[in-house]
């Protein structure tokens, strides 16, 4: 029923805007560019507006050269959103997550569609295609294209964007969210032309020397292993980021590294940025970092991968986190 309504709307050429969340990750960019290239192929006038910059290693996908960052072109972004007949909001469940784009989306008269896999979506769109059991929003974009009857339109550009979104949001298919269906989708994307080896190389094999040294510093100097709670934490100050000439995306994936340690079930990365502390949570098995981050750190996300924030100092934020662990000891060590 929902897809039928969208199909009806897209039967004639439309002015379409696609947007995603602030500081987009691989799933946000992959799903958005996958949809972007698909809708272009259908003959629509499409604009992809990013609420902020994003890592260099995500800028290889087809269509990236046409992405508009609202911070670089606020007038053009506002004009495109105001003129849009259809607006696709991808990979976020709360309108506030697209930050400076949010007021423009809220005021826009165009028909709004939310496609997302996060829990508890807000109702800020006219239609919602959401499934929290999906591995990624990119997987939902694949399902959407197939449900539209357009499997035959999948080409290398579209397939590689979608594949990249799935690959990054499942940590190369390592998370429990990578189901049998996810693997089937990935296989079909490869059949459609996605070069899985190119996607992997473009994301994981293009690190700068500074980023490599930052990761080494984190594991050697900054990682604290709390064996009593099967937990590991890393905290980075703004000064430490500057020491390694930090760029957007350089801390991506660091939070996953401690999970490679035997018996570690919870890994947390604390990063000091712009007067607050950004927090990344990762867990194994049944420990829900989404519930934990939502309760204590204004967070949200997925059961085993979530984010949060703190207005306390970096040191006090870490102290507060550690003080909470005894309450969860039985859950983390069983």
C-alpha positions as a Markdown table, in Angstrom:
| # | Residue | x | y | z |
|---|---|---|---|---|
| 1 | Unk | 0.0 | 0.0 | 0.0 |
| 2 | Unk | 2.8 | 2.5 | 1.0 |
| 3 | Unk | 5.0 | 1.6 | -2.0 |
| 4 | Unk | 1.9 | 1.8 | -4.3 |
| 5 | Unk | 1.3 | 5.4 | -3.2 |
| 6 | Unk | 4.9 | 6.4 | -3.8 |
| 7 | Unk | 4.8 | 4.6 | -7.2 |
| 8 | Unk | 1.8 | 6.6 | -8.1 |
| 9 | Unk | 3.5 | 9.9 | -7.2 |
| 10 | Unk | 6.6 | 8.9 | -9.2 |
| 11 | Unk | 4.7 | 8.0 | -12.4 |
| 12 | Unk | 5.5 | 11.5 | -13.8 |
| 13 | Unk | 8.8 | 13.4 | -13.5 |
| 14 | Unk | 9.1 | 15.1 | -10.1 |
| 15 | Unk | 11.4 | 17.5 | -8.3 |
| 16 | Unk | 12.8 | 15.3 | -5.6 |
| 17 | Unk | 15.1 | 16.1 | -2.6 |
| 18 | Unk | 16.9 | 13.4 | -0.6 |
| 19 | Unk | 18.4 | 14.2 | 2.8 |
| 20 | Unk | 19.9 | 12.3 | 5.7 |
| 21 | Unk | 21.3 | 12.8 | 9.2 |
| 22 | Unk | 24.0 | 15.1 | 10.4 |
| 23 | Unk | 27.6 | 13.7 | 10.0 |
| 24 | Unk | 26.4 | 11.0 | 7.6 |
| 25 | Unk | 28.0 | 7.5 | 7.8 |
| 26 | Unk | 28.3 | 4.8 | 5.1 |
| 27 | Unk | 24.7 | 3.7 | 5.3 |
| 28 | Unk | 23.4 | 7.3 | 5.1 |
| 29 | Unk | 25.5 | 8.2 | 2.1 |
| 30 | Unk | 25.2 | 4.7 | 0.4 |
| 31 | Unk | 21.4 | 4.6 | 0.8 |
| 32 | Unk | 21.0 | 8.2 | -0.3 |
| 33 | Unk | 23.2 | 7.9 | -3.4 |
| 34 | Unk | 21.6 | 4.6 | -4.3 |
| 35 | Unk | 18.2 | 6.2 | -4.3 |
| 36 | Unk | 19.6 | 9.3 | -6.0 |
| 37 | Unk | 21.0 | 7.3 | -8.9 |
| 38 | Unk | 17.8 | 5.2 | -9.2 |
| 39 | Unk | 15.5 | 8.2 | -9.3 |
| 40 | Unk | 17.7 | 9.9 | -11.9 |
| 41 | Unk | 17.5 | 6.8 | -14.0 |
| 42 | Unk | 13.7 | 7.1 | -13.7 |
| 43 | Unk | 13.8 | 10.6 | -15.1 |
| 44 | Unk | 13.3 | 12.7 | -12.0 |
| 45 | Unk | 15.1 | 15.9 | -11.1 |
| 46 | Unk | 16.9 | 14.9 | -7.9 |
| 47 | Unk | 18.9 | 16.9 | -5.4 |
| 48 | Unk | 20.8 | 15.2 | -2.5 |
| 49 | Unk | 21.3 | 17.6 | 0.4 |
| 50 | Unk | 23.7 | 16.6 | 3.2 |
| 51 | Unk | 23.4 | 18.3 | 6.5 |
| 52 | Unk | 27.2 | 18.4 | 7.0 |
| 53 | Unk | 30.5 | 17.2 | 5.6 |
| 54 | Unk | 31.3 | 13.5 | 5.6 |
| 55 | Unk | 34.5 | 11.4 | 5.3 |
| 56 | Unk | 36.7 | 11.3 | 2.2 |
| 57 | Unk | 36.4 | 7.6 | 2.1 |
| 58 | Unk | 32.7 | 7.9 | 1.3 |
| 59 | Unk | 33.2 | 10.3 | -1.6 |
| 60 | Unk | 34.0 | 7.7 | -4.3 |
| 61 | Unk | 30.4 | 6.6 | -5.0 |
| 62 | Unk | 28.6 | 7.6 | -8.1 |
| 63 | Unk | 26.7 | 10.9 | -7.8 |
| 64 | Unk | 28.9 | 12.2 | -4.9 |
| 65 | Unk | 30.1 | 15.1 | -7.0 |
| 66 | Unk | 26.5 | 16.4 | -7.1 |
| 67 | Unk | 25.9 | 16.3 | -3.4 |
| 68 | Unk | 25.1 | 19.7 | -1.8 |
| 69 | Unk | 26.2 | 20.4 | 1.7 |
| 70 | Unk | 23.8 | 22.8 | 3.3 |
| 71 | Unk | 26.6 | 24.5 | 5.2 |
| 72 | Unk | 28.3 | 25.4 | 1.9 |
| 73 | Unk | 25.2 | 26.4 | 0.0 |
| 74 | Unk | 22.4 | 27.3 | 2.5 |
| 75 | Unk | 20.4 | 29.3 | 0.0 |
| 76 | Unk | 20.5 | 26.7 | -2.7 |
| 77 | Unk | 19.6 | 24.0 | -0.2 |
| 78 | Unk | 16.7 | 25.9 | 1.2 |
| 79 | Unk | 15.4 | 26.7 | -2.4 |
| 80 | Unk | 15.6 | 23.1 | -3.5 |
| 81 | Unk | 13.7 | 21.9 | -0.4 |
| 82 | Unk | 11.0 | 24.5 | -0.8 |
| 83 | Unk | 10.6 | 23.6 | -4.5 |
| 84 | Unk | 10.6 | 19.8 | -3.9 |
| 85 | Unk | 7.4 | 17.9 | -4.7 |
| 86 | Unk | 8.7 | 14.8 | -2.9 |
| 87 | Unk | 11.3 | 14.7 | 0.0 |
| 88 | Unk | 12.9 | 11.4 | 1.0 |
| 89 | Unk | 14.4 | 11.4 | 4.5 |
| 90 | Unk | 16.8 | 8.5 | 4.9 |
| 91 | Unk | 18.5 | 6.8 | 7.8 |
| 92 | Unk | 17.1 | 8.9 | 10.7 |
| 93 | Unk | 14.1 | 8.5 | 12.9 |
| 94 | Unk | 13.9 | 12.0 | 14.4 |
| 95 | Unk | 13.8 | 15.2 | 12.4 |
| 96 | Unk | 16.2 | 16.8 | 14.8 |
| 97 | Unk | 18.9 | 14.4 | 13.6 |
| 98 | Unk | 19.3 | 16.3 | 10.3 |
| 99 | Unk | 20.1 | 19.5 | 12.3 |
| 100 | Unk | 20.2 | 22.6 | 10.1 |
| 101 | Unk | 18.1 | 20.9 | 7.4 |
| 102 | Unk | 15.3 | 20.1 | 9.9 |
| 103 | Unk | 13.5 | 23.5 | 9.9 |
| 104 | Unk | 13.4 | 23.5 | 6.1 |
| 105 | Unk | 12.0 | 19.9 | 6.0 |
| 106 | Unk | 9.4 | 20.8 | 8.6 |
| 107 | Unk | 8.2 | 23.8 | 6.7 |
| 108 | Unk | 8.3 | 22.2 | 3.2 |
| 109 | Unk | 5.1 | 21.5 | 1.4 |
| 110 | Unk | 6.4 | 18.6 | -0.6 |
| 111 | Unk | 5.2 | 15.0 | 0.1 |
| 112 | Unk | 7.6 | 13.5 | 2.7 |
| 113 | Unk | 8.7 | 9.9 | 2.9 |
| 114 | Unk | 10.9 | 8.4 | 5.7 |
| 115 | Unk | 12.9 | 5.3 | 4.9 |
| 116 | Unk | 14.8 | 4.1 | 8.0 |
| 117 | Unk | 15.8 | 1.2 | 10.2 |
| 118 | Unk | 16.1 | 2.8 | 13.6 |
| 119 | Unk | 13.8 | 2.0 | 16.5 |
| 120 | Unk | 10.8 | 4.2 | 17.5 |
| 121 | Unk | 10.6 | 6.6 | 14.5 |
| 122 | Unk | 8.9 | 9.9 | 15.0 |
| 123 | Unk | 6.0 | 10.7 | 12.7 |
| 124 | Unk | 7.4 | 13.6 | 10.8 |
| 125 | Unk | 6.6 | 12.4 | 7.3 |
| 126 | Unk | 3.5 | 11.6 | 5.2 |
| 127 | Unk | 4.6 | 8.0 | 4.7 |
| 128 | Unk | 7.0 | 5.8 | 6.6 |
| 129 | Unk | 8.9 | 2.8 | 5.2 |
| 130 | Unk | 10.6 | 1.7 | 8.4 |
| 131 | Unk | 11.9 | -1.7 | 9.6 |
| 132 | Unk | 14.1 | -1.9 | 12.7 |
| 133 | Unk | 15.0 | -5.5 | 11.9 |
| 134 | Unk | 16.7 | -4.5 | 8.6 |
| 135 | Unk | 20.5 | -4.4 | 8.6 |
| 136 | Unk | 20.6 | -1.0 | 7.2 |
| 137 | Unk | 18.6 | 1.7 | 5.4 |
| 138 | Unk | 20.5 | 0.7 | 2.3 |
| 139 | Unk | 18.9 | -2.7 | 2.5 |
| 140 | Unk | 15.5 | -1.0 | 2.7 |
| 141 | Unk | 16.3 | 1.0 | -0.5 |
| 142 | Unk | 17.0 | -2.2 | -2.3 |
| 143 | Unk | 13.7 | -3.6 | -1.1 |
| 144 | Unk | 12.0 | -0.4 | -2.2 |
| 145 | Unk | 13.4 | -0.5 | -5.7 |
| 146 | Unk | 12.4 | -4.2 | -6.1 |
| 147 | Unk | 8.9 | -3.4 | -4.7 |
| 148 | Unk | 8.6 | -0.6 | -7.2 |
| 149 | Unk | 9.0 | -3.3 | -9.9 |
| 150 | Unk | 12.4 | -1.9 | -10.9 |
| 151 | Unk | 14.9 | -4.7 | -10.1 |
| 152 | Unk | 16.0 | -4.5 | -13.8 |
| 153 | Unk | 17.1 | -0.9 | -13.3 |
| 154 | Unk | 19.8 | -1.9 | -10.8 |
| 155 | Unk | 23.1 | -1.1 | -12.4 |
| 156 | Unk | 26.7 | -0.9 | -11.1 |
| 157 | Unk | 26.4 | 2.6 | -9.8 |
| 158 | Unk | 23.2 | 2.0 | -7.8 |
| 159 | Unk | 24.3 | -1.5 | -6.7 |
| 160 | Unk | 27.6 | -0.3 | -5.4 |
| 161 | Unk | 26.1 | 2.5 | -3.4 |
| 162 | Unk | 23.6 | 0.2 | -1.7 |
| 163 | Unk | 26.2 | -2.5 | -1.1 |
| 164 | Unk | 28.4 | 0.0 | 0.6 |
| 165 | Unk | 25.6 | 1.1 | 2.9 |
| 166 | Unk | 24.9 | -2.5 | 3.9 |
| 167 | Unk | 28.6 | -3.4 | 4.3 |
| 168 | Unk | 29.4 | -0.4 | 6.5 |
| 169 | Unk | 26.4 | -0.6 | 8.8 |
| 170 | Unk | 27.0 | -4.3 | 9.4 |
| 171 | Unk | 30.7 | -3.9 | 10.0 |
| 172 | Unk | 31.4 | -6.0 | 6.9 |
| 173 | Unk | 28.5 | -8.4 | 7.7 |
| 174 | Unk | 29.8 | -9.1 | 11.2 |
| 175 | Unk | 26.8 | -7.8 | 13.2 |
| 176 | Unk | 23.8 | -9.9 | 14.1 |
| 177 | Unk | 21.7 | -7.7 | 11.9 |
| 178 | Unk | 23.2 | -9.3 | 8.9 |
| 179 | Unk | 20.6 | -11.9 | 8.3 |
| 180 | Unk | 20.2 | -14.6 | 5.6 |
| 181 | Unk | 18.1 | -12.0 | 3.7 |
| 182 | Unk | 20.9 | -9.5 | 3.9 |
| 183 | Unk | 23.3 | -11.9 | 2.3 |
| 184 | Unk | 20.8 | -12.6 | -0.4 |
| 185 | Unk | 20.4 | -8.9 | -1.1 |
| 186 | Unk | 24.2 | -8.5 | -1.2 |
| 187 | Unk | 24.5 | -11.4 | -3.6 |
| 188 | Unk | 21.9 | -9.8 | -5.9 |
| 189 | Unk | 23.7 | -6.5 | -5.8 |
| 190 | Unk | 26.9 | -8.2 | -6.9 |
| 191 | Unk | 24.9 | -9.9 | -9.7 |
| 192 | Unk | 23.7 | -6.4 | -10.7 |
| 193 | Unk | 27.3 | -5.2 | -11.0 |
| 194 | Unk | 28.4 | -4.2 | -7.5 |
| 195 | Unk | 32.2 | -4.8 | -7.1 |
| 196 | Unk | 32.3 | -5.8 | -3.5 |
| 197 | Unk | 36.1 | -5.8 | -3.5 |
| 198 | Unk | 36.2 | -2.2 | -4.8 |
| 199 | Unk | 33.7 | -1.1 | -2.1 |
| 200 | Unk | 35.8 | -2.8 | 0.6 |
| 201 | Unk | 39.1 | -1.2 | -0.6 |
| 202 | Unk | 37.5 | 2.2 | -1.0 |
| 203 | Unk | 36.2 | 2.2 | 2.6 |
| 204 | Unk | 38.9 | 0.3 | 4.5 |
| 205 | Unk | 42.1 | 0.6 | 2.6 |
| 206 | Unk | 42.5 | 4.4 | 2.1 |
| 207 | Unk | 43.6 | 5.5 | 5.6 |
| 208 | Unk | 45.9 | 8.4 | 6.0 |
| 209 | Unk | 49.2 | 8.0 | 7.9 |
| 210 | Unk | 47.7 | 10.3 | 10.6 |
| 211 | Unk | 44.6 | 8.1 | 11.0 |
| 212 | Unk | 46.8 | 5.0 | 11.4 |
| 213 | Unk | 48.8 | 6.7 | 14.0 |
| 214 | Unk | 45.7 | 7.9 | 15.8 |
| 215 | Unk | 44.3 | 4.3 | 16.0 |
| 216 | Unk | 47.7 | 3.1 | 17.3 |
| 217 | Unk | 47.7 | 5.8 | 19.9 |
| 218 | Unk | 44.1 | 4.8 | 21.0 |
| 219 | Unk | 45.0 | 1.1 | 21.5 |
| 220 | Unk | 48.4 | 1.7 | 23.0 |
| 221 | Unk | 47.8 | 4.7 | 25.2 |
| 222 | Unk | 44.1 | 5.4 | 25.6 |
| 223 | Unk | 42.3 | 2.1 | 25.8 |
| 224 | Unk | 41.2 | 1.2 | 29.3 |
| 225 | Unk | 40.1 | -2.5 | 29.8 |
| 226 | Unk | 37.7 | -3.0 | 32.7 |
| 227 | Unk | 37.8 | -6.8 | 32.9 |
| 228 | Unk | 35.5 | -6.9 | 35.9 |
| 229 | Unk | 32.7 | -5.6 | 33.6 |
| 230 | Unk | 33.9 | -7.1 | 30.3 |
| 231 | Unk | 34.1 | -3.6 | 29.1 |
| 232 | Unk | 36.7 | -1.4 | 27.3 |
| 233 | Unk | 36.7 | 2.3 | 26.8 |
| 234 | Unk | 38.7 | 4.9 | 24.9 |
| 235 | Unk | 38.6 | 8.6 | 25.5 |
| 236 | Unk | 40.0 | 11.3 | 23.1 |
| 237 | Unk | 40.3 | 15.0 | 23.9 |
| 238 | Unk | 40.1 | 17.7 | 21.3 |
| 239 | Unk | 43.8 | 18.4 | 21.9 |
| 240 | Unk | 44.6 | 14.7 | 21.1 |
| 241 | Unk | 42.5 | 14.9 | 17.9 |
| 242 | Unk | 44.4 | 18.0 | 16.8 |
| 243 | Unk | 47.7 | 16.3 | 17.5 |
| 244 | Unk | 46.9 | 13.7 | 14.8 |
| 245 | Unk | 45.4 | 16.4 | 12.4 |
| 246 | Unk | 41.9 | 14.9 | 12.8 |
| 247 | Unk | 39.6 | 15.0 | 9.8 |
| 248 | Unk | 35.9 | 13.9 | 9.7 |
| 249 | Unk | 35.8 | 10.1 | 9.7 |
| 250 | Unk | 39.2 | 9.5 | 11.3 |
| 251 | Unk | 37.6 | 8.1 | 14.5 |
| 252 | Unk | 35.2 | 5.9 | 12.5 |
| 253 | Unk | 35.5 | 2.2 | 13.5 |
| 254 | Unk | 37.8 | 2.8 | 16.5 |
| 255 | Unk | 35.0 | 1.8 | 18.9 |
| 256 | Unk | 34.8 | -1.7 | 17.2 |
| 257 | Unk | 38.4 | -2.6 | 17.9 |
| 258 | Unk | 38.2 | -3.5 | 21.6 |
| 259 | Unk | 35.4 | -5.9 | 20.8 |
| 260 | Unk | 38.1 | -8.1 | 19.3 |
| 261 | Unk | 39.5 | -8.7 | 22.8 |
| 262 | Unk | 38.4 | -12.0 | 24.3 |
| 263 | Unk | 35.4 | -11.6 | 26.7 |
| 264 | Unk | 34.9 | -7.9 | 25.9 |
| 265 | Unk | 31.1 | -7.4 | 25.4 |
| 266 | Unk | 30.9 | -3.6 | 25.6 |
| 267 | Unk | 33.1 | -1.0 | 23.9 |
| 268 | Unk | 32.7 | 2.7 | 24.3 |
| 269 | Unk | 34.5 | 5.6 | 22.5 |
| 270 | Unk | 34.3 | 9.1 | 24.1 |
| 271 | Unk | 35.3 | 12.0 | 21.9 |
| 272 | Unk | 35.5 | 15.6 | 22.9 |
| 273 | Unk | 34.0 | 17.9 | 20.3 |
| 274 | Unk | 32.6 | 21.5 | 20.2 |
| 275 | Unk | 31.9 | 21.8 | 23.9 |
| 276 | Unk | 30.4 | 18.4 | 24.4 |
| 277 | Unk | 31.4 | 14.7 | 24.4 |
| 278 | Unk | 30.2 | 12.5 | 21.6 |
| 279 | Unk | 29.8 | 8.8 | 22.6 |
| 280 | Unk | 29.8 | 5.7 | 20.5 |
| 281 | Unk | 28.6 | 2.4 | 22.0 |
| 282 | Unk | 29.1 | -1.1 | 20.6 |
| 283 | Unk | 28.1 | -4.4 | 22.3 |
| 284 | Unk | 27.9 | -8.1 | 21.7 |
| 285 | Unk | 25.1 | -10.5 | 22.3 |
| 286 | Unk | 22.0 | -9.3 | 24.3 |
| 287 | Unk | 23.4 | -6.2 | 25.9 |
| 288 | Unk | 21.4 | -3.3 | 24.6 |
| 289 | Unk | 23.5 | -0.2 | 24.2 |
| 290 | Unk | 20.5 | 1.5 | 22.7 |
| 291 | Unk | 18.6 | 1.3 | 26.0 |
| 292 | Unk | 21.7 | 2.2 | 28.0 |
| 293 | Unk | 22.5 | 5.3 | 25.9 |
| 294 | Unk | 18.9 | 6.4 | 25.9 |
| 295 | Unk | 18.6 | 6.2 | 29.7 |
| 296 | Unk | 21.9 | 8.0 | 30.5 |
| 297 | Unk | 23.4 | 9.8 | 27.6 |
| 298 | Unk | 20.6 | 11.3 | 25.4 |
| 299 | Unk | 21.2 | 8.5 | 22.9 |
| 300 | Unk | 19.6 | 6.1 | 20.6 |
| 301 | Unk | 20.3 | 3.8 | 17.7 |
| 302 | Unk | 20.3 | 0.0 | 17.6 |
| 303 | Unk | 20.6 | -2.7 | 20.1 |
| 304 | Unk | 24.3 | -3.4 | 19.5 |
| 305 | Unk | 25.4 | 0.0 | 18.0 |
| 306 | Unk | 24.3 | 3.3 | 19.4 |
| 307 | Unk | 25.4 | 6.9 | 20.0 |
| 308 | Unk | 25.0 | 9.4 | 22.8 |
| 309 | Unk | 26.3 | 12.7 | 24.1 |
| 310 | Unk | 27.2 | 14.4 | 27.3 |
| 311 | Unk | 27.5 | 18.1 | 28.4 |
| 312 | Unk | 30.0 | 17.1 | 31.1 |
| 313 | Unk | 33.7 | 17.3 | 30.6 |
| 314 | Unk | 35.5 | 14.3 | 29.0 |
| 315 | Unk | 36.9 | 13.2 | 32.3 |
| 316 | Unk | 33.6 | 13.6 | 34.2 |
| 317 | Unk | 31.7 | 11.8 | 31.4 |
| 318 | Unk | 34.0 | 8.8 | 31.6 |
| 319 | Unk | 33.8 | 8.8 | 35.4 |
| 320 | Unk | 30.0 | 8.9 | 35.2 |
| 321 | Unk | 30.0 | 6.0 | 32.7 |
| 322 | Unk | 32.2 | 3.9 | 34.9 |
| 323 | Unk | 30.1 | 4.6 | 38.0 |
| 324 | Unk | 27.1 | 3.1 | 36.1 |
| 325 | Unk | 28.8 | -0.2 | 35.3 |
| 326 | Unk | 28.2 | -2.0 | 38.6 |
| 327 | Unk | 24.5 | -1.9 | 38.0 |
| 328 | Unk | 25.0 | -3.9 | 34.8 |
| 329 | Unk | 27.8 | -6.2 | 36.0 |
| 330 | Unk | 25.6 | -9.3 | 36.0 |
| 331 | Unk | 24.3 | -8.6 | 32.5 |
| 332 | Unk | 27.8 | -7.9 | 31.1 |
| 333 | Unk | 29.5 | -10.9 | 32.7 |
| 334 | Unk | 27.0 | -13.7 | 32.4 |
